[in-house]
Amino acid sequence: MQGIWRRRRRRRRSGLSRLERKFVRQRNQIEVTSSLIAEETHARLKELEDIEAIRKLKTAYCDACDNDHDGDAVAALFVKNGTWQQIGGTKNADERKRIGKSEISEFMFGLREAGFIKRSSHIVTNPVIDVNGDQAKGFWKFIMLYTHVNGTFVRIIGRYEDRYVKQGGQWLFQSLTAHVEENGPYGEWSGK
């Protein structure tokens, strides 16, 4: 009998019936679950926004290269001591790692000044981007098509391995390595 009186006293003290208390517990659980879902959704959205920002960074790099190898525009996409390197087969670039904005800019302007590229287009595909906080890795396939000043059409096929870092809310290249897998002429212009 004593147990029944204790339960009744507890119920009277809280002022809530058993059903009302159950409802309060369920509402609290829903609030906790909703909060967890909101946090997870926010984290996923942030990752997607970071991936999209990195895609835009890569697009800006390709556009700067295709704008007659604008060294200043390319270098602006790198952190202060960022690196650019090409590994494998072209006669116009050695495999030396360019370190810092100045060396990267100088190299790009050197391609412009060499004067062998009339027009170019970088095409990047198959991106795999892995974001981890304010750092990320990216792997891309690429084809660079260009018209040599002598009229030859040339294609370079390869892949990029990139490292990115987010500074001041902006993604930049920490390193960009272009692995050239194939390089050579791809066709002739018929003039029609």
N, C-alpha and C positions, 0 to 999 in steps of 0.2 A: 504494500500500500504506500509505503514511504516513497518509492520510486515514481509512482504516478503523480503524487503531490509535487515532487521536485520538478518534473517535466512541465506541469501546469504552471508552477511559479515562474520557471524560465520563460515560458511562452508569454506569460503576462508581462514579465519585465521587458522583453524585447518588443512586445506589442505586435509581433508578426505571427501569423499562423504558420503551420508546417509548410503549406503550399507556397505561401509568400516567401519564406526563407529559401525554399528550393528555387523559386524564381530569381531571387537576388543572387544566389550562387551561380545559376546559369548565365545571368546577365554579366556577372564578373568574368566568367570563363569566356564569354563571347567577346568582351572588351579586350582581354588578354590575347585571344586568338586573332582578333582584328588588328591589334597593334603589331603582332608578329608578322602577319600577312603584309601589312603596310610597310614594315621595315624591309622585308624580303623583296617586295615589289620595287621599292625605292632603290635598293642595291642593284637589282637587275636592270632597272632603267638607267642608272648611272653607268653601269658597264656598257650598255648599248650606246649611250651617248658618247662614252670614251672611244668605243670602237669606231663610231661614225666620225668623230673628230680625227682619229688616226687615218681613216680612209681619205678624209679631206686633206690632211697633211701630205699623204702620198700623191694625191692628185695635184697639189700645189707644186710638189717636187717635179713631177712629170711635165707640168705646164712650163715651169721655169727652164727645164732642160730643152723643151721644144720651142722655147722662145730664144732661139739662137744661143743656147747655153748661157743664160744670164747668171753669172757667178754670184752677184750680190743677192739675187732672189733665192738662189739655191742655198747659199750660206746662211741666210736669215732663218732657214728652217731647222738649223742645227743648234744645239747647245754650244756654249763657248768653246769647249774642248772636244766637240764632237768629231767623229771620224768618218771618212768616205774612202772606200777601197773597191777596186775591181780586181777580181781574180779570174784569170783565164783570158783567152784569145782575142785580143785586138791589137793591131800594130800601133794604134794611136794612144794607148794608155798602158802604162806599166802597172805592176801589182803593188807599188808602194802605197802605204796607207797615208792619206792626207789627214793631218790632225789640226783641228781648229778652223774657225770660220775663214781666216785669211788664206790658208793653204787650199781649202775647198774652193773658195771663190777664184783664186788664182788658177787652179786647175781647170775649172769650167770655162773661164775666159780664155785659157790657153786652147781649148777645143774650138772656141769661136774663132780665135785668131789664126788657127791652123788653116781655116778656110776651106776645108774639104766637104763640109756638110752644107748642102743647099737648103734642105728642108728635112725635118724629122718628126716622128710621132712615137711616143712611148705608149705602149698598151700593157696594162697590168691586170692580171687575172688571178683567180683562185686564192684570195687572201685568207690566211689563217692568222688571226690576231688574238693574242692571249694577254689580257689585262690583269695586273696584280697591283692594286693600289695606284701609286703614281708612277709605276713602271710598266712597260709592256714589251712584248716581242711580236714581230710580224714576219710572215713568210709569204712571198708572192712569186708568181710566174711572170715573166715579161717577154715582150717582143718589142724591139726598137727597129722601126723601119726608117731609113733615110735615103735621100737622093744625094749622091755624090756630085760634086761640081762637074765631073766629067760625064754626067748623065747616067751612070750606073746606079741601079737600085740595090741597096744593101739592107740586109736584115741581121739583127743580133738577137739570139734567143738565149734566155737564161732564167735565173731566179734571184730574188733579193732576200737577204736576211737582214732584218732591221731590229734595232733596239730603240725604244722610245722612253722619254721621261717627261712628266708633266711638271712644268714650272710656271708659277703665277697663273694657274688655271689653263695653261696652253700646252698642248702636246708638241714636242720637238724631237728631232732625231738625236739620239745619243751616238748611234753608229748606223751606217748603211753600207752593206757589202753586196756588190753585184757580182754574181758568179756567171760568167759567160760560158755557155755550153756549146754554142755554135755561132759562127760569124761568116758572112760571105754574101755574094751577089744572089739575087733571087729572081730576076727577070729582066726583060728588055722593054724599052718604051718604043712603041710602034709609031708614035707621033700622031695617031688618029684619035 
